[in-house]
Amino acid sequence: MKNQFPKSLLAAACAIVAFTVASCAEDAKPEAKATEPLKLSLPNATLKGTPEDLPVGPNIEPLSDKPGAMLQVPKGVQNVAAGKTVTSSVKPFTGELSQLTDGKKEAFDYDSVEMKKGSQWVQVDLGEAFAIHAIALWHDHRYIQVMHDVLVQVSDDPEFKTGVTTLFNNDTDNSSGLGVGADREYFETQFGRVADGKGTKARYVRGYTKGSSLSALNCWQELEAYATPAK
């Protein structure tokens, strides 16, 4: 007569094996990173009022006095652009490039950095590569206006010839020659604009503009890069 393993013991053994496999699989899952809404230090709203002839169109977000939903970022992100070196495509004729990373972004003339017309860029050297989770930028919000051809790119190449990742682009007709963008134009307000960095690892951050609905000139106030150490 053949030896038979009791069915009850067999079932128990199978259950133990199944539990063990499931536990191992659970332990093997990557640990979820805790996130929180990005915390920004916002400037005050402009006191110049809202013009009656605001630009309109399907590619322009409606003007709002409320902040949008804030981007979720890993806990512990830091503004690694603070105090870092800034360069640009042309020399500003008003203000200093160092003002773009000094933390001051109020709607005042002395907090603004202006450059000549055309597609121009500013670039921040973070000093080393970071995992970038958000780029926050403020252009000229002294007046309610729409900046044109806004792009945010990151790279490890200071000349942005290789390894370039575009995080934001609202140049829908490629008039700046950097590719057709799918993002919408928006009104400059105290809330600025946040581009999702998606954890992209890079050392350099570059922002482009090409005039606005009020002026052909380019005007910046602040650029912040929220990141964690690159692994």
Residue, then its C-alpha position, 0 to 999 in steps of 0.5 A: m500500500k502506497n504511503q499517502f500524505p494526509k490531505s490536511l497536512l498537504a493543504a497546510a503546507c501549500a498554504i505556508v508556501a503560498f504565504t511565504v511567496a506572497s510575503c517575499a514578493e511584497d518585500a521585493k516591491p520598491e518602497a513608495k517614497a513619501t510625497e507632499p505638495l511643493k511649498l513655495s514662498l510666494p511674492n505679493a500680488t501686483l498693485k497695478g490692476t488688471p488691464e481690460d484688453l487681456p489676450v485671449g485664445p484657446n492656447i491661453e489659460p484663463l486669468s485666475d487669482k487662485p493658485g492651481a493645484m500644487l505639484q506633489v514632490p518627495k519630502g525633503v526637496q530643497n531649492v538647490a538653485a538658491g545663490k547659484t551662478v546664473t548666465s544668459s544668452v545676452k547681458p541684461f540692460t536692467g538688473e543683475l543675473s544674480q538676482l534670479t537666484d536671490g530669493k527676491k521676486e516681488a513685483f518691483d522694478y528693482d527685482s526685475v532683470e530685463m533683456k533685449k528682444g528675441s528668444q533669450w535664455v537664462q541658465v543656472d549652474l546647480g554646481e552638480a547633478f541633482a534629481i530635479h522634481a520641480i522648476a519654479l519660475w517667475h517672469d515679470h509679474r509687475y503687470i498682468q501679461v502673457m510671456h511668449d515661447v516659455l521653455v524650461q530645459v535641463s541638461d548635464d551639458p552646459e552648452f545644451k547640445t546633448g542630453v537635453t530634457t524639455l520640462f515645459n514648452n508653450d511655443t506651439d508654432n516652433s517660432s523659437g526653433l526649439g521644437v513644438g510645445a504642447d503646454r499652454e500660455y499663461f498670465e504672469t502673476q504672483f503664483g509663477r509657474v511650476a514645471d514638473g521635473k519628474g526626477t530628471k537628473a541634471r546639473y544645468v537649468r535653462g529657461y527661455t522666453k521671447g517677449s510678452s503680450l505687452s513688450a518685445l523685451n524679456c524680463w525675469q524675476e526668479l528661478e528655483a529648482y527643487a531637487t534631491p541628491a542624485k543617486 
